Amino acid sequence: VQLQASGGGLVQAGGSLRLSCAHSDGIFGLYHMGWYRQAPGKQRDLVASITRSGLTQYADFVKGRFTISRDYDKNTVYLQMNSLKPEDTAAYYCAAISRLTGRPDYWGQGTQVTVSS
């Protein structure tokens, strides 16, 4: 299983970014997909997840601002981030989440998002 995250960068507060996670073919049928984030000195938290059937779930701190989606043809999961805040600054990781345990089985490398005030 390979996960390749991209799309991070530096943006001003109120701006937008879209993260992408390209993954191995066939993952959609085996795993839920999710985005996590980790700021320095803090734990890694779930930001959003999407199931095989397209059901989505969001952390309270991003509801109404972030949208997770998936493109089956492109084997890619996206995280559209709008109305970014300085507290959204973190390394963002995509993950393949076990449908059995609900925990990530595989991680992509992080992509850094920095939001300036």
Secondary structure, DSSP 4 states (H G I P E B T S, - for coil): --EEEE--EEEETT--EEEEEEE-TTGGGTEEEEEEEE-TTS--EEEEEE-TT--EEE-TTTTTTEEEEEETTTTEEEEEE-S--GGG-EEEEEEEEETTTSSEEEEPPPEEEEEE-
